[in-house]
Amino acid sequence: MLIIKAIQDLRRVPLRVHVLVGGAVAVLLVATALLLRWGASDETLDSIAVMPFSNASANPNTDYLSDGITEELIDSLSQFPNLRVMARGTVFRYKGRQDEPRKVGSDLKVAAVVTGRLIQRGDIVTVQADLVRVADGFEIWSEHYNRRMADVFGLQQEIAKDISEKLNLRLSGEQQKQFARPSTESQQAYQLYLEGRYFWNQRTPESLKKSIKRFQQAVEAEPTYAVAYAGLADAFYVSGGYETAEPKALYAQAREAAKKALQLDDSLAEAHAAMGSVKSLLEWDWAGADQEFKRAIELNPGDANAHYFYACMCLGPTSRLDEAIGEMKKALNLDPMSLVINTNLARMYFFAGQLERAQEPSGKVLDLDPAFVPLHAWRAGLYERKGMYEQAIEESRFLQPAPGLATRRVAALRRAYAGAGPRGYWQTQLGFLRADQKTKYVSPSTLAVAYTNLGDRDAAFQCLDRAVEERDDVVHWIKVNPAFDPLRSDPRFAAILRRMNLSP
């Protein structure tokens, strides 16, 4: 009782007085008082970053599990309306690094950081999770979980629930129902779903094909698995922008998967966001897309992807550029290191005629990944529009996967431009695109840009007609993309806008 009374008294004494207390007991009292003083805080932290859980298993092929639990924990925590949760794109840039949680938290401007490690031994999965307050480095919470593989799904919800209780976070009645929503009871389906998301996040043509296969296997294993259908829809419509096949067929498959997800669970934010993308990309139903994206954001306002795709798929293409920039900024607030979001924010500023404001997000991408292809593709187009062809040629070296091919094409463009100026440049680019058509899908809109710059309007409109029919991702931006400015006075341009339900 004397020790407890001394601790209680000590907690009311300014810290500078503690040094007057002597001896080992004083050290014990000070340490205990600090623990009570820091650990008993009623503070509600308003922002958090979940670092990628390390895979401490002997088998690196189980990365999908540690990555998947991390991502699902992020998704679960993002449902709390008063908690800003860093998105996957930002925190996974720290994967494999040994940064101190306080430094990470300071860099990301969050109040708390979650770290964790996962070990799988046979059928047993062990997860250690820790919550650290950034301001003082104090470990607010720590927990150890042991689960059989058959019981591992839902673990991220349990961790999220423990963290939310520690942070005094609350959900409304409807939000609690969504948070507690069971995903699946099939271990096989859950594992396939995590593998599908793992490959989806790699964003290459080959990884997207693997992602589609895993999601398809997941819904075959569990036909009522709504989240897996939403993942399948995501994989199909994102593939449409990676020249893996004609986009229209992929978007049609995405629509079927999104429909099935919504039939199974109409409260699934991911499914509404996927349907929003389908309504814009495939159906040109801009009002319907707007409604779906708003519903997705209402269900999960902390989902960076929902804000991002709302801007890119709906607001930007319909010339609501100020709103699109606003949604992009909301996405960046949740995912500040996202290369894709920063690149497309720069592009949105360009479309809005605010090129000077594009410097910050494009500069951030160059700092994070100097070879990021989408940024260099945008910069090449920008230099082409400004007539700065030598700079455009320099950017083009980043656009080919094979270094040897990039070197040959850069040299060819230089010779063509030196010999025949802009016309030589565009004739050579057109030749590259025709050569690429022999081995992969090439956007007809990209061909249309080349023909436009060569002054061949008839060929340009033939390509744009095909682009609308095939739903290529470049034509999606036709209303605001200045690359098509030379065609706008032609009546055929207004006709294309009407076909896309875009007012001229």
Secondary structure, 3 states (H helix, E strand, C coil): CHHHHHHHHHHCCCHHHHHHCCHHHHHHHHHHHHHHHHHCCCCCCCEEEECCCEECCCCHHHHHHHHHHHHHHHHHHCCCCCCEECCHHHHHHHCCCCCCHHHHHHHHCCCEEEEEEEEEECCEEEEEEEEEECCCCCEEEEEEEEEEHHHCCCHHHHHHHHHHHHCCCCCCHHHHHHHCCCCCCCHHHHHHHHHHHHHHCCCCHHHHHHHHHHHHHHHHHCCCCHHHHHHHHHHHHHHCCCCCCCHHHHHHHHHHHHHHHHHHCCCCHHHHHHHHHHHHHCCCCHHHHHHHHHHHHHHCCCCHHHHHHHHHHHHCCCCCHHHHHHHHHHHHHHCCCCHHHHHHHHHHHHHCCCHHHHHHHHHHHHHHCCCCHHHHHHHHHHHHHCCCHHHHHHHHCCCCCCHHHHHHHHHHHHHHHHHHHHHHHHHHHHHHHHHHCCCCCCCHHHHHHHHHHCCCHHHHHHHHHHHHHHCCCCHHHCCCCHHHHHHCCCHHHHHHHHHCCCCC
